[in-house]
Amino acid sequence: MERYIKLYQDVIEPGVRDSMIELFNQQDSVQRSSPIMNFTEINLNQNREVWGQYTDYLTYNFKQVLEQYRTELEITTWPEKYAFEEIRMKKYEPDIGKFDQHVDVGDYSSARRFLVFFAYLNDGVGGETSFDTMGINIPRRAGSVLVFPPHWTYPHTGRVCRNDPKYIIGSYLHYV
């Protein structure tokens, strides 16, 4: 199962990452807080005037990563039709931002998801994505994209970051 967890380096260019972080901090974001999660987020697709060039860039790069993923894993069966979920950017504050162990398909509305894409926008201490049941720990590396299945067999954790905020981009492939 570990073979389906892949990290691709240098996918998101430094200038794009920096611009997105700066723009995020200038925009209104939504606070998501519960006993298992704490972060702010923006749905980038809801404001194409501001985020359109970035969502186009990310979608293009995610498609390139997807082709590499399918080739490396020699995936021969694939949905004929699929689409990306709306792209969201999240900010996790140091020492409090987290997302405890969870899976990304948990009900009828999320059951369309079949592949996760996380893009890390900045380096830092902590903030890893961990697959504790498999003993896998993915450090956040600026520009990298993590791809894995979202189902119950892939519980994962967004660890608390230290010293500086963690910025990530997330989307999913959907069955259409």
Protein Blocks (a to p, Z undefined) as FASTA:
>chain_A
ZZmpccdehkbgfklmmmmmmmmmmpccdddddfkbccddddfklmmmlmmmmmmmmmmm
mmmmmmmmmmmnopabdcfbdcddddddddddehkaccddddfbfbfklmmpcbdcdddf
bgceehiacdfknopacdddehiacdddfbfklgcdddddehiacdddddddddZZ
